[in-house]
Amino acid sequence: MSRRRIGFWYRLAAVIAKPPLVVLFKRDWRGTEHIPADGGFITAVNHNSYLDPLSYAHFQYNTGRVPRFLAKAGLFKGSFVGMMLRGTGQIPVYRETANALDAFRAAVAAIERGECVAFYPEGTLTRDPDMWPMAGKTGAARVALLTKVPVIPVAQWGANLAMPPYAKRDKLRLFPRKTLTVVAGPPVDLSRFHGQEPTAEVLREATEEIMAAITRLLEDIRGEKAPAEPYDPRRARQLQSRKAAGEEAK
């Protein structure tokens, strides 16, 4: 397996995005030695700001191994952003449609060509009140167990201080100048799952291993301990519904 060349579109994106990132933010990058020099691999990244895809992409672009992101299909339509996503070879995700498996197949094919595919296992911006990673979805684990390539956990912090999650995108807090911290860790050891049938339980356990590795890196960045149980939005919705039903029954 080879490594994907950066190519024209990625270089153009870098020309556009890097100057403001360099001017407006400080950088604290660690763990680049864990990014494989050759061959396909997966990165699993936490997500706490609309800005953090740029900080993570900047970090990895400078390693010479550009990532292919999985992004909502709607972002690929028509606009300049869509043109850049298509040109740089990002992977559209069609949620809850007949094309939903296309992203999975495209991710596997990219990895088999020796590329990096970046997953945000939480599936969306974290809803944890203290900005810790949430419980993850199983897509990254499913691709990892099929391809058996390295899974590199990546934690980042700082973009959320400039643009908090779910804040309006024009509400930037650029001053004082923030530090974008991005840390890659050693590959997650998923070898105990190799050869097993990818049941829901196996995928859940493998996903928990991936999310735990990301969370440990973020604990080191923040100098704090994460909650023992990651925030689970589905469970939170269920509890809220039960609470509402109980109040109505009174």
Disulfide bonds with the S-S distance in Angstrom:
none
